[in-house]
Structure formats: C-alpha cells, structure tokens
C-alpha cells in the first residue's frame, strides 16, 4: 500500500469513527489534504460517513472541483474544506458536522464555548461563532459556494474550531487522527459545559497554561493519541483496517 492509499484507508476509518461516535449522522464530512499536492484534498462523495469505503473517496481542488471526471454527487458543503485548506497551510485535515451538543453555543449570544475538561483542551481557548447571515443575509444556512467557504475560514482564523450559527461546527488540525479526536471530544466538552451552566455558579474554564500544557510535545502517533484511534477504530469494526504501526512514527 503506497502512502496515498494508506491515507485514503485512514480517511475511511475516520469516516466510520465519526459516525460511530455520533459526531456525524447521515450528514457531516471529513477531509484530508493531499500530502503530495497541497492544492488538492480527499473526501468522500456525497454519502453518509458510516457507509464510506475507499471507492467513495474523491480528490478535489481548493475550489471544490473534482480533479478527475466525476459523475457522482459531491457534498454540497465541500467549500468549507477548500476554504480552510486555502487559508491555513498548517491544516492537513478538516471535519464539519452538526453534533447537537455544540449547537446551543452557536445560538446563545454571550455564552461562548470554552474548553472546560482536559480532553476538551484541544479545541483551544477561543471558539469563534460564524453567522452566515452577517455577510450573506437569508440563506438556507449551508455553505454552498467558494465565497461562503472563504468567509467561514476567515472567522475560524488561526483557531482550531469554529461554530456555525444554527448549523454545526468546523474543526481543523495538523493531522487526520488529531481532527478526529478533537471532533469526538468537542461535543463532550460542550455537554459538560451545558450541564455546569445548568448547575449555576461560576464556570471554571481551563486556563491558557493548562491548554498549553496539554498540547505540549504533541505527536499525532504518540502512544496516547494512538490509543484513542485504535480504540475507536476497533469499536466501529475497523480494527482490521489499521495501517499505522503506531507509536514513534
Ligand atoms: Mn452542514
């Protein structure tokens, strides 16, 4: 298996994990930049993530056009991914989904989503909210063209996660494995924060120093990160698809 085939294999595993962990349902998608051509990325054709196989992966340019002839339907919101890859050379992988637990924080003005649990530290201290209506007025809320994708990327800026008002979130990271982990823990962090808000009183978010300490020396294939990937992959029936030798790589 060459490097690209391995990456596509891992992208299939990522799709299945995100479905099995209830980050995606019929909707939502994950992409990975082509390591051999930073101007293209891989993602599935329009299909529920749980059903994705290697044959469903297509290569798109940053404006969302398929690189080869493609007659199958593509995700309408592929412009989210192109916009972020274009503005963030450091980002190798992007997730967009509608996980319910994060939605209140995109709607309730003045209640920002903050990392409050240790596994939520990866989302970073600042989680901006993008409101499509600010620039595009009344729409169907979907990111349906290059301009909207770029505008969302502008709000995301240098952060790891942005919420989309009344719709969902985007997460961006340096690797596929990292963006999956962030996307799994993002709704859990939101759930803990929502529960704490209901209890009342002051909310103690993680400090910047705690966030930095959690992210210090991060390696995508560190034993700690691999442990989660291996666990989630097995849990969704993809244990036999694991290709990375794990630690140290
Ligand atoms: Mn969406």
Boltz pocket constraint, residues with backbone or C-beta under 6 A from the ligand:
constraints:
  - pocket:
      binder: B
      contacts: [[A, 27], [A, 28], [A, 77], [A, 96], [A, 97], [A, 98], [A, 142], [A, 167], [A, 168]]
      max_distance: 6.0
